[in-house]
Structures are given as structure tokens and as C-alpha cells.
Amino acid sequence: MVGWQVHSEELSALAADLMVDICLRERVKPEQVTLHSDNGSPMKGATMLATLQQLGVIPSFSRPSVSNDNPYSESIFRTLKYNFQYPEKPFNGLESARDWVQQFVQWYNYEHLHSGIKFVTPEQRHNRLDSAILKQRKAVYNTAKSKHPNRWSGKIRSWDPITEVYLNPEKHKSELKQNKAA
């Protein structure tokens, strides 16, 4: 997660401020990023759309009843909701909500080994450290297999970096097969 904010209300101006902060911090170039979002009023508000245009961020809105438009966000929300520390009761106030989200983001970005990106942290992936980590991991597995081949029933796990991520990879593969057959 490259940016987050918690407010007591949803406003287009607040969403726009968040995007400005992210784009400056991440040094986003015009037309480098597409922002996938829902069709909520803060995301489609005039202030937000004008800010995105000024920043050169391309807006993209989810389609009704389609949950896989943004696999990264959907994955983060699922992890957040099913996190063992997710509060059972409402927050005591805005500050306690912000504190909890800050701790979650810290854990998610720097400690969580994400299965969808070959068990590296999102921070490692974001900073392009994943290729070296996965290359080392592959070497360790190959060495282990060569020393003890009887412990392996087949090939080692693929530790090649992920280049594209899908929320429902099986469904995506099925759709690709259907398109090729057509």
C-alpha cells in the first residue's frame, strides 16, 4: 500500500489530497499509473477527476458486479478483514481507527509474505527486490533437491517472479483458453 488515510467522511477532495501525496512521494510520471477504483462519489467527484487529470493519472472504474477489476485492492481488503487482529467492536474514535490501520499497513507492507507474489512482502515487490530474493530461493531449492533427490516427488516450486496478478487466476486462464478457441 503506497498510501492511505482514514477520515470520518468520504469526500472527493480528501481522495484527491491522498492521490497528490502518493504521486509526489512515489514520483509518479504522467500516464504512468492507472487508478482502479469503485464507482463511489468520492472517486468520481469533480475534484478528484480534475486532480487525476492534473497528475496525469488515468482513472478506471470498476464494472457493476465484477469483483476482479483490481486484484491488489481486493486482496488487501480480504487480508484486512480476515486478519487475526481485526477488531470485533467499533473503534473508539478516529484516532484509534487510524492507529489500527497504520499498524495493519506496516505489517502488510513489511512483514506479510504474500502468496500471490511468491511469498515476498509487498514492500520487496514494490522496490523491485523480489527478483533477487526469488533467484536465491530457487538456488536453495535446486541445491536441496540435488543433495536429497529422494525427498522430491517432482519439480521444485516455480520461484520465477510474477509479472501479472489476477484475483481469480483459474478463471482468467479459462477465459484465455476460450478466447484462443474462438
Summary of the structure (lengths in Angstrom):
residues: 182
radius of gyration: 20.0
end to end distance: 38.1
largest distance: 63.4
contacts: 418
relative contact order: 0.09
helix: 54%
strand: 5%
